[in-house]
């Protein structure tokens, strides 16, 4: 493997999805890392904890000595093999630790002793994170945004992904942005979400260009919070209002939240456990908005949902789900959305079905 220099070209790393080997401890990685980072720690959490205590009590030299004692023999050999495997699979990648200091230099040195020169990211995680925070604020401040709005079930995310320069906030947050929006896999940490968002914004600016299209979202997408500056820009940006007939919206919701989620749970957990977890997902999502629905309306909707679930389980028939979906849209989501839209009338650029929205966006895209 030819020798490559260490790098501080952070923009190129993120624009080109360069593989990154994060040698920090698992607890640090879990707190937040980067979209193309893989955790291959120099020390595990317990080892890092013991070295940290030693550093505070006895200083750097004693801490380094302890680290070498803890990561030695077979443990050291196993970790070097993990790093070599990453280097072989990702010959264009880089490694990093927290500040680009002792841990990444030691990792680099041990890999080199095994015959592989592998470069590191100067400044490590801290410099990469600082670059993304600053870049995100710059992109939020300087970009032109257009917001795709529409009633629940109009298929906004499907249309968004066909627009000229989309940033999918729900995709980045792994959540559909409502009480029913939870996905089978967990959401990213807040730091991971912010890093994903910053990288997406960088790509929207440097690779695609032109106005950035976002789906209309509240401050929270699940548990992931949008930056306040982005929320302010979105609240003032022009709107594209997606419209669909009610029957089509019911079909979209049934496909995404019933058929799709049931398949995802079954794929993850197997037939029996998957069904029970899917059933719990649907009922608990309804229960979360009980106060806003009111006790009696919630009770009626839950009864309809339980009937639909029983028919689905017994006969693989999804049609009974349409009853609770229709009632929830007409009595709860639509009145709420229509009130919110009434406050934004002066910002509407275009309204209509998917093709109307897409045609307008294509024609409005800068040459």
Secondary structure, 3 states (H helix, E strand, C coil): CCCCCCECCHHHHHHCCCCEEECCCHHHHHHCCCCCEEECCCCCHHHHHHHHHHHHHHCHHHHHHHHHHHCCHHHHHHHHHHHHHHHHHCCCCEEECCCCCHHHHHHHHHHHHCCCCCCEECCHHHHHHHHHHHHHHHHHHHCCEEEEEECCCCCHHHHHCCCCCECCHHHHHCECCCCCCECCCCCCCHHHHHHHHHHHHHHHHHHHCCCEEEECCCCEECCEECCHHHHHHHHHCEEEEECCCHHHHHHHHHHHHHHHHHHHHHHHHCHHHHHHHHHHHHHHHHHHCHHHHCHHHHHHHHHHHHHHHHHHHHHCCCCCHHHHHHHHHHHHHHHHHHHHHHCCHHHEEEEECHHHHHHHHHHHCCC
